[in-house]
Amino acid sequence: MLLLLEWLGCITGIVGSTMLAANTAASRWGFAWYLASNVSWIGFGVATQAWGLVTMQLAFTGVSVFGLVRWFAHRPRRPHDPAPSPHAYR
């Protein structure tokens, strides 16, 4: 089980980093991959009593959630996006 958590944390973290670095429309999903990595590393850290790793991954989990909320719930307008219609909120 520890080996599985370790490698899941590693692979999902690499995928998340690669997606964010690609800076494409799909990059926002990198935060979901990071979240999976965070959960795996927290499980691994608790099982091995690596409390520094657990602390770091808890902080990174907050960053991953912030990224997900920013990109999916409060996505800022990009310069090429059309301006919202003044009638859109009526």
C-alpha positions as CSV (number, residue, x, y, z in Angstrom):
1,M,0.0,0.0,0.0
2,L,2.8,2.4,0.8
3,L,4.5,1.8,-2.5
4,L,1.2,2.5,-4.3
5,L,0.7,5.8,-2.4
6,E,4.3,6.8,-3.1
7,W,4.1,6.2,-6.8
8,L,0.5,7.6,-7.2
9,G,1.8,10.8,-5.5
10,C,4.8,10.9,-7.8
11,I,3.0,10.2,-11.1
12,T,0.0,12.5,-10.4
13,G,2.3,15.3,-9.3
14,I,4.3,15.0,-12.5
15,V,1.1,15.0,-14.7
16,G,-0.2,18.0,-12.8
17,S,3.1,19.9,-13.2
18,T,3.2,19.1,-16.9
19,M,-0.3,20.2,-17.5
20,L,0.2,23.6,-15.8
21,A,3.5,24.1,-17.6
22,A,1.8,23.5,-21.0
23,N,-0.3,26.6,-20.4
24,T,-3.1,25.4,-22.6
25,A,-6.9,25.4,-22.1
26,A,-6.5,22.0,-20.4
27,S,-4.0,23.4,-17.9
28,R,-6.6,24.1,-15.3
29,W,-7.0,20.3,-14.8
30,G,-3.4,20.3,-13.5
31,F,-4.8,21.4,-10.1
32,A,-7.1,18.3,-10.0
33,W,-4.0,16.1,-10.6
34,Y,-2.1,18.0,-7.9
35,L,-5.0,17.4,-5.5
36,A,-4.8,13.6,-6.2
37,S,-1.0,13.9,-5.6
38,N,-1.6,15.7,-2.3
39,V,-4.0,13.1,-1.0
40,S,-1.6,10.3,-1.9
41,W,1.4,12.0,-0.3
42,I,-0.7,12.8,2.9
43,G,-1.6,9.1,3.1
44,F,2.0,8.1,2.6
45,G,3.3,10.7,5.1
46,V,0.8,9.6,7.8
47,A,1.6,6.0,7.3
48,T,5.4,6.7,7.6
49,Q,5.0,9.4,10.2
50,A,6.7,11.9,8.0
51,W,5.0,14.9,9.6
52,G,7.0,17.5,7.6
53,L,5.8,15.9,4.4
54,V,2.2,15.8,5.8
55,T,2.4,19.5,6.7
56,M,3.7,20.5,3.3
57,Q,1.1,18.5,1.5
58,L,-1.7,20.0,3.6
59,A,-0.5,23.4,2.6
60,F,-0.2,22.3,-1.1
61,T,-3.8,20.9,-0.8
62,G,-5.0,24.4,0.1
63,V,-3.1,25.8,-3.0
64,S,-4.6,23.1,-5.2
65,V,-8.2,23.9,-4.0
66,F,-7.5,27.6,-4.5
67,G,-6.4,26.8,-8.1
68,L,-9.4,24.7,-8.8
69,V,-11.8,27.4,-7.4
70,R,-10.0,30.2,-9.3
71,W,-10.0,28.3,-12.6
72,F,-13.5,26.7,-12.4
73,A,-15.6,29.0,-10.3
74,H,-14.0,32.4,-10.6
75,R,-12.2,32.3,-13.9
76,P,-11.0,35.8,-14.8
77,R,-11.7,37.1,-18.2
78,R,-8.8,36.8,-20.7
79,P,-8.1,39.6,-23.1
80,H,-9.7,37.8,-26.0
81,D,-12.9,36.9,-24.2
82,P,-15.9,39.0,-25.1
83,A,-17.1,41.5,-22.6
84,P,-20.2,40.4,-20.7
85,S,-23.5,41.8,-21.9
86,P,-25.0,44.5,-19.7
87,H,-28.2,42.6,-19.9
88,A,-26.7,39.3,-18.7
89,Y,-27.4,40.0,-15.0
90,R,-31.0,41.0,-15.2
